[in-house]
Amino acid sequence: MNNRIRMVARIIVMLTGIGFIAIGVNRGEMVIVLRKAIMVCLECIGLG
């Protein structure tokens, strides 16, 4: 029974994460995160 509860909890957490990722992509936040990541990388290298 304990393994079954853990499995259900893992599935719920995974589905929640996938849902939040889908919401973020739908809102266009993927582009914002990518833009910020590029700026951080360029600043670390010293090109920005």
N, C-alpha and C positions, 0 to 999 in steps of 0.2 A: 504493500500500500504506500509506503514512504517513497519508493521509486516512482510510482505513478504520480504522486503529488509533485515531485521534482520535475518530471517530464512535462506536466501540464503548466507548471510555473515557467519553465524554459520556453515553451511554445508561446505563452502569453507575452513574455518579455520580448521574444523575437518578433512577434506580430506587431507589438506596440512600436518597436524600433523601426520596422519596415513602414508602418503607418506614418511616423514622424518624418522619415526620409521622403516619403511620397508627398507629404504636405509641403516640405521645404522645396522640393523640386517644382511642385505646382506653383508655388509663390515666386519662383525665380531666384531663390537664395543661392542656388548652386553657382550661378554666375558671380554673385557677390563674393562668395567664399573663394572661388578660383582667382578672382581679381586680387583679393587680399593676400592669398598665398603667393602669387607672383610678385607682389610688391615686397613681401617679407624676404623672399629668396633674392630679389635684386638688391635689397638693402644689405643682406648678409654678405653678398659677393662684393658689394661696393660700387655697383653700377647705377644705383638709383639715387 
